[in-house]
Structures are given as C-alpha cells and as structure tokens.
Amino acid sequence: SPIRVPNLQQCELAMDASVSLPLMTLTLNCCLPIPPQSPRHFSFHKYKSEPRVRQAAHTVSDAYIAKYTRAYELMKALPDDDPRSFHTQAKIHCAFCNFAYRQAGNASVPLQVHFSWLFLPWHRWYLYWHERILQSLLGDPTFALVFWNWDDQRDGGNVMPAMFVPNGTALYDRNRNQNNLPPTLVKLRPNTTGNDSAVVNQNLNDMYQDVVTATTAELFMGGAYRTGTDLTNATVINAPLGGLLENGVHNGIHFWTGNSDLPLIQDMGTFTTAARDPIFYAHHSNVDRLWDKWKYNLPGGPRADHNDTDFLKAKFYFYDENARLVKVKVRDALDNSKLGISYPTVAADELWVNYNP
Ligand code: C2O
C-alpha cells in the first residue's frame, strides 16, 4: 500500500552516518513542530498559485538577488519553532531523510524519502511550500526560487552561483568547500581529475548517462517504495532503488558543495544538514527542472512517470504559508504547470542531450 503521513507525535532522534572515512555518526533532534490546528488537505482550488518562472541563478538581476536575499532574511528572522522558519525548513529535510519518523501502518520501518520513486515528487513539494512561504513573507505571490544550472557547461551555470557566495548575506553558508568557489568548475562526479575541458567532458557524459539513457521511470526516478519497504541500510553509495538522477549528478553536487574537512561533508554533503544551506533549494530546483526536461523535452519523448497507485497515492506532510500542516499526494505533484511553476528553455541543455560518449 502507498506511504501515508506519519504520526508526528512519535519522533525519534535523527541519525546520520558517514559513508567513507573517517567513519562517524551524527545524532540530532529534527522533530518537527506540531501546529494546534488540524492538517488541511491540499487542493488546487484552495491553494491556487500565481504563475511564476524559476530563472537560472547566474542570469538574475541585482534587484532580483536583493529580493531573494530579503526573502531569506525574513525567513531566518522567524523564531526557530515557527514552522515557516528557515530552521524548521531545514529540519523537514533531516526529519524525513534521517529516520525521525516511522511509517504509518508499519511502525517497525522508518520513513525515508530518498533512494526511491518518492525522491522527485517529495522534493518538488518541499520546494513548492518553501517558495510559498518566501512569497508570503515578501508579500509577493509571483516570487520564484532560482535554479542552479550546474549542468550548463557553456553559458556560465557550472560554477557556484555568485549570488550565494558573498560572506555575511542571508544566502551565504559558511560550511562549503572553500576550494570550490568561483571560478572553479563544478564536478558532477566526485574525484574527476584533469583540466577544465576534461571536467566539462565528464560533466556532459554524466548528464547524458543519468538523464538521456534513463529511458524508463524506474531508471530515472527510482524504484517502488511502499509501506513496509525498508531502506534503513541504504546509503548514498548503495541505493539500489535510487534513480540515476538522484544517485548520480544530484548526489555529485551535494558532495562537491559541502566542506570535505567537516564531518559528513556538512552542510550540503549529508541529509541532516544539507537544507541549512540556502543553495540547497536552488540545487533542487535544477533537479526539478531536469525532471520536466526528461519528461517532455528529450528526443523520442515524452517519457512517462510511474503510474502505480502506490506511487500516485503516496502522501506527505508539509507546512503551508500559514504555518498549518498540509497533506499532499504524489499525484498532485506530477504536473508543474498545475502548481504554477515553469522553467525557461536552456539552450545549453543541447550539449549534453546530444553528447555522444
Ligand atoms: Cu533530499 Cu538533494 O537531497
């Protein structure tokens, strides 16, 4: 049966362990606030969204960056226990990725939203509510996240976006790899060596492998995760149900961005802390964009999402812009246009789409 919303009253400490040396674990409290009002159900009618375009981070104007910074200042200024605060937003990722909750209907198994077909829809919903909260804090329903266009190997997307770099702004995070600040080119595969053109070639190859060759939903999005599926022992280097996009270039950016001198490559390199870096949400906007690219815009397309009812009916909790719990279904996340979200056409996509290894 499909994954259902967990009982938030039963929360455990979240656990995170390194997958490479030095071996270590991190334990922290990622229990989420429980608002007094009962949860609402999402409906397109009740939660009508203004149309908005998520632009590439390296292309936005100074005025846009100022507004974006302001939005995160406001979010960071909220008290930690406010469901809309940056603190709680980051905890949501930790809670559903590091075993703070048990599966409804099978309490012996912890809930995990990575490593399976839940990965793409869960993160789409996560961005959707995060963005709605930023909109409401700014009083601008057309405000949109940016996407970090790390797959662009030609027009300037493949470095850490400048808007996140200056020390001291609300978009800055101190726990990043200081060797990977601009103009260092992103490496979608950790341990790529060689000069810039070798890196670019490897990046194009990885994009081609993880997106173009992933012809089925199973390959691209990941495998079935139902009530009872136990991924307690899955890791970023051993995730047999994980899709190619998640296991490949998506993880690559997490490792590349985090500080490899810190335990578990904090912040971006590990689930418990990844969403403490505002760049996380821009990273995942690109993952989200690539899902649409895969689905609608590859040669021979369109390609089909999973249509198993255990996929379509899986349910999650998020907080809406009024700090109220809202229950959402995977089914309602499958069409970005219904959520009001769109991405511009990126010409440089063609470099990896047509890459011939
Ligand atoms: Cu929830 Cu990019 O990981």
Residues whose N, C-alpha, C, O or C-beta is under 5 A from the ligand:
A	BS01	C2O	none
